[in-house]
Amino acid sequence: MFSPQGPSLRELAIQALSSVERGYDLLAPKFDQTPFRTPESVLGATADALRPLGPFDQGLDVCCGTGAGMRILKTLCQGPVTGVDFSTGMLAQARRAHPDAQWVQADVRALPFAQTFDLAVTFGALGHFLPAERPALFAEVHRTLRPGGLFAFPIGAPPPLMSGWYWALLGFDLVMRVRNAVWRPPFVMYYRTCPLHAVRNDLTAAGFTVTTVPLTALGRREDGSPRYRLVLARKARTP
């Protein structure tokens, strides 16, 4: 579909008709040859924005996939870095790419850590959680951070109403809703369920203090607003 090394249309169809976990197990060997992998430009802009806030000790990549985010964690953290994901296939690819990191298979809604990390990041994973699931996810990340720890992730601005991207993402989400209404197991992946105001409210409810910074290196929209912002959710330094 995307390159000679990428998945075929048939492989993508099989993935889409599987569960989220099984789908990513199937896609894992070719995932990095798809547009679904977080672009290097986004990873680099995130690292540049976080660097003045460090240095950090231990780092965690939440829903790490094949480990794209590990590259920036290694540059930002002085201590061990860990990736967590529930897909065996994605973790196998991550281990090959970064054998010096620690990898844990777990459901991120029940993380096997407590007050361990100084920095947690996630890239492109929030669409795999229904809005009702986000508060519990954010509460788990909050629990894994040490006092004063930071949870950071980029979030894109919604495309303009009259743009092709707006209608493409709307169409994708509608197709996924129909698919999940008529087919089991569900495959949860939606692009329009994570507006910044809702994410901010859920993070605040989980105990974080939330700010954002523009990732200006990723460009601006026609109205001058940034195309991406970095969400910075800080855990209180004292209980």
PLY file of the C-alpha trace (Angstrom):
ply
format ascii 1.0
element vertex 239
property float x
property float y
property float z
element edge 238
property int vertex1
property int vertex2
end_header
0.00 0.00 0.00
2.58 2.58 1.11
5.90 1.22 -0.15
7.31 -2.05 -1.53
8.19 -2.99 2.06
4.84 -1.93 3.50
1.69 -3.97 4.15
-0.63 -4.94 1.33
-4.28 -3.90 1.18
-5.22 -7.45 2.14
-2.95 -7.34 5.20
-4.43 -4.03 6.30
-7.95 -5.41 5.87
-7.13 -8.44 8.02
-5.67 -6.15 10.66
-8.76 -3.93 10.66
-11.00 -6.97 11.21
-8.93 -8.18 14.17
-8.77 -6.98 17.75
-6.44 -4.07 18.46
-3.84 -6.37 20.02
-4.01 -9.04 17.32
-4.09 -6.42 14.58
-0.86 -4.84 15.74
0.77 -8.23 16.21
0.07 -8.87 12.52
1.16 -5.42 11.34
4.27 -5.17 13.51
6.92 -6.43 11.02
5.86 -3.79 8.48
4.57 -1.06 10.81
7.59 1.22 10.40
6.99 1.28 6.62
3.52 2.83 7.09
2.39 6.43 7.70
1.07 5.29 11.10
4.54 5.48 12.63
5.16 8.81 14.35
7.16 11.00 11.93
10.74 11.90 12.80
9.79 15.59 12.59
7.27 15.17 15.43
9.72 13.17 17.53
12.45 15.75 17.00
10.23 18.73 17.80
9.05 16.99 20.98
12.62 16.32 22.09
13.62 19.93 21.43
10.72 21.22 23.54
11.41 18.83 26.42
15.19 19.27 26.56
15.14 22.59 28.48
12.85 20.99 31.09
15.34 18.20 31.90
17.52 16.43 32.53
15.31 13.55 33.59
16.32 10.31 35.26
14.09 7.36 34.30
11.75 7.53 31.29
8.67 5.63 30.13
7.14 5.36 26.65
3.44 4.56 27.07
2.02 2.44 24.23
5.52 2.31 22.78
4.73 0.27 19.66
7.92 -0.49 17.73
9.89 1.95 19.88
9.97 5.13 17.79
9.75 7.28 20.92
12.68 5.52 22.55
15.13 7.50 20.46
14.15 10.75 22.15
13.83 9.24 25.62
17.44 8.08 25.40
18.59 11.63 24.66
16.52 13.14 27.49
16.96 10.63 30.31
20.11 9.89 32.28
18.75 6.66 33.76
17.02 3.57 32.36
14.28 3.96 29.77
11.31 1.61 29.47
8.67 0.96 26.84
5.30 -0.61 27.62
2.79 -2.04 25.15
0.33 -4.93 25.03
1.28 -6.17 21.55
3.80 -9.01 21.53
4.62 -8.32 17.88
5.27 -4.61 18.35
7.46 -5.25 21.39
9.50 -7.80 19.43
10.28 -5.14 16.83
11.10 -2.61 19.56
13.54 -5.00 21.24
15.38 -5.52 17.96
15.68 -1.79 17.38
16.67 -0.88 20.95
18.16 -3.91 22.75
19.57 -1.69 25.50
16.13 -0.47 26.65
13.71 -2.24 28.97
10.45 -3.56 27.48
7.33 -4.57 29.38
4.19 -6.21 28.02
1.17 -4.85 29.87
-2.17 -3.17 29.47
-1.46 0.51 30.07
-4.78 0.81 31.92
-3.13 -1.31 34.65
0.55 -0.37 34.62
2.91 -2.51 36.74
4.81 0.50 38.12
4.41 3.00 40.95
6.33 6.29 41.38
9.15 5.02 39.17
9.58 7.52 36.34
10.48 11.19 35.97
9.25 11.51 32.38
6.53 9.65 30.50
5.70 10.19 26.84
3.23 8.77 24.36
2.88 9.19 20.61
-0.22 8.59 18.52
-1.87 6.22 20.98
-4.77 8.18 22.48
-7.10 7.34 19.61
-7.00 3.71 20.77
-8.89 4.66 23.93
-12.53 5.64 24.08
-13.11 9.00 25.78
-14.58 7.21 28.80
-11.32 5.26 29.20
-8.97 8.25 29.18
-9.37 9.25 32.86
-8.30 5.79 34.02
-5.37 5.77 31.59
-4.18 9.18 32.79
-4.60 8.14 36.43
-2.34 5.14 35.78
0.35 7.32 34.19
0.07 9.72 37.13
0.61 6.81 39.54
3.78 5.70 37.73
5.44 9.12 37.99
7.53 10.31 40.86
6.50 13.58 42.56
7.23 16.38 40.10
7.26 13.95 37.18
6.13 15.00 33.71
3.80 13.35 31.20
4.22 14.81 27.71
2.75 14.16 24.28
2.14 16.10 21.05
-1.39 16.78 19.92
-2.38 18.12 16.53
-4.83 20.93 15.86
-8.04 19.82 14.13
-7.91 20.32 10.36
-10.03 23.16 8.93
-13.64 22.29 8.14
-13.21 22.73 4.40
-9.97 20.78 4.11
-9.66 17.32 2.63
-8.10 16.06 5.86
-11.16 17.05 7.88
-13.46 14.95 5.72
-10.96 12.08 5.42
-10.66 11.77 9.20
-14.39 12.17 9.67
-14.98 9.42 7.11
-12.44 7.12 8.76
-14.05 7.53 12.17
-17.52 6.88 10.76
-16.31 3.71 9.03
-14.72 2.50 12.26
-17.93 3.15 14.20
-19.93 1.12 11.70
-17.29 -1.64 11.72
-17.37 -1.83 15.52
-21.17 -1.86 15.57
-21.39 -4.93 13.33
-18.13 -6.82 13.91
-16.45 -8.34 16.94
-13.92 -7.99 18.40
-13.83 -4.20 18.13
-10.85 -2.33 16.74
-10.71 0.96 18.60
-8.95 3.65 16.57
-10.51 7.07 16.18
-8.88 10.31 15.06
-11.46 12.82 16.28
-12.06 11.79 19.89
-9.12 13.63 21.50
-9.73 17.40 21.30
-7.29 19.38 23.42
-9.93 20.75 25.81
-11.24 17.26 26.62
-7.74 15.84 27.08
-6.82 18.76 29.33
-9.91 18.19 31.50
-9.16 14.47 31.85
-5.54 15.13 32.80
-6.60 17.69 35.40
-9.11 15.23 36.86
-6.27 12.68 37.16
-4.28 15.11 39.32
-2.01 16.79 36.78
-1.30 20.48 36.31
-1.54 21.02 32.55
0.16 23.49 30.24
0.96 23.40 26.52
3.74 24.78 24.35
3.54 25.28 20.57
5.74 23.06 18.42
6.45 25.83 15.96
9.00 23.74 14.05
6.04 21.72 12.71
4.46 24.76 11.08
1.41 26.93 11.52
-2.11 26.89 10.18
-3.51 29.61 7.94
-4.81 31.51 10.98
-1.31 31.58 12.50
-2.00 29.01 15.22
0.45 26.11 15.59
-0.29 22.84 13.80
0.92 20.95 16.89
1.18 21.63 20.59
3.06 19.67 23.21
0.89 18.84 26.20
2.85 19.03 29.47
1.10 17.38 32.41
3.01 17.80 35.68
2.49 15.72 38.81
2.65 17.75 42.03
6.00 17.73 43.75
4.35 17.14 47.15
1.18 15.17 47.98
0 1
1 2
2 3
3 4
4 5
5 6
6 7
7 8
8 9
9 10
10 11
11 12
12 13
13 14
14 15
15 16
16 17
17 18
18 19
19 20
20 21
21 22
22 23
23 24
24 25
25 26
26 27
27 28
28 29
29 30
30 31
31 32
32 33
33 34
34 35
35 36
36 37
37 38
38 39
39 40
40 41
41 42
42 43
43 44
44 45
45 46
46 47
47 48
48 49
49 50
50 51
51 52
52 53
53 54
54 55
55 56
56 57
57 58
58 59
59 60
60 61
61 62
62 63
63 64
64 65
65 66
66 67
67 68
68 69
69 70
70 71
71 72
72 73
73 74
74 75
75 76
76 77
77 78
78 79
79 80
80 81
81 82
82 83
83 84
84 85
85 86
86 87
87 88
88 89
89 90
90 91
91 92
92 93
93 94
94 95
95 96
96 97
97 98
98 99
99 100
100 101
101 102
102 103
103 104
104 105
105 106
106 107
107 108
108 109
109 110
110 111
111 112
112 113
113 114
114 115
115 116
116 117
117 118
118 119
119 120
120 121
121 122
122 123
123 124
124 125
125 126
126 127
127 128
128 129
129 130
130 131
131 132
132 133
133 134
134 135
135 136
136 137
137 138
138 139
139 140
140 141
141 142
142 143
143 144
144 145
145 146
146 147
147 148
148 149
149 150
150 151
151 152
152 153
153 154
154 155
155 156
156 157
157 158
158 159
159 160
160 161
161 162
162 163
163 164
164 165
165 166
166 167
167 168
168 169
169 170
170 171
171 172
172 173
173 174
174 175
175 176
176 177
177 178
178 179
179 180
180 181
181 182
182 183
183 184
184 185
185 186
186 187
187 188
188 189
189 190
190 191
191 192
192 193
193 194
194 195
195 196
196 197
197 198
198 199
199 200
200 201
201 202
202 203
203 204
204 205
205 206
206 207
207 208
208 209
209 210
210 211
211 212
212 213
213 214
214 215
215 216
216 217
217 218
218 219
219 220
220 221
221 222
222 223
223 224
224 225
225 226
226 227
227 228
228 229
229 230
230 231
231 232
232 233
233 234
234 235
235 236
236 237
237 238
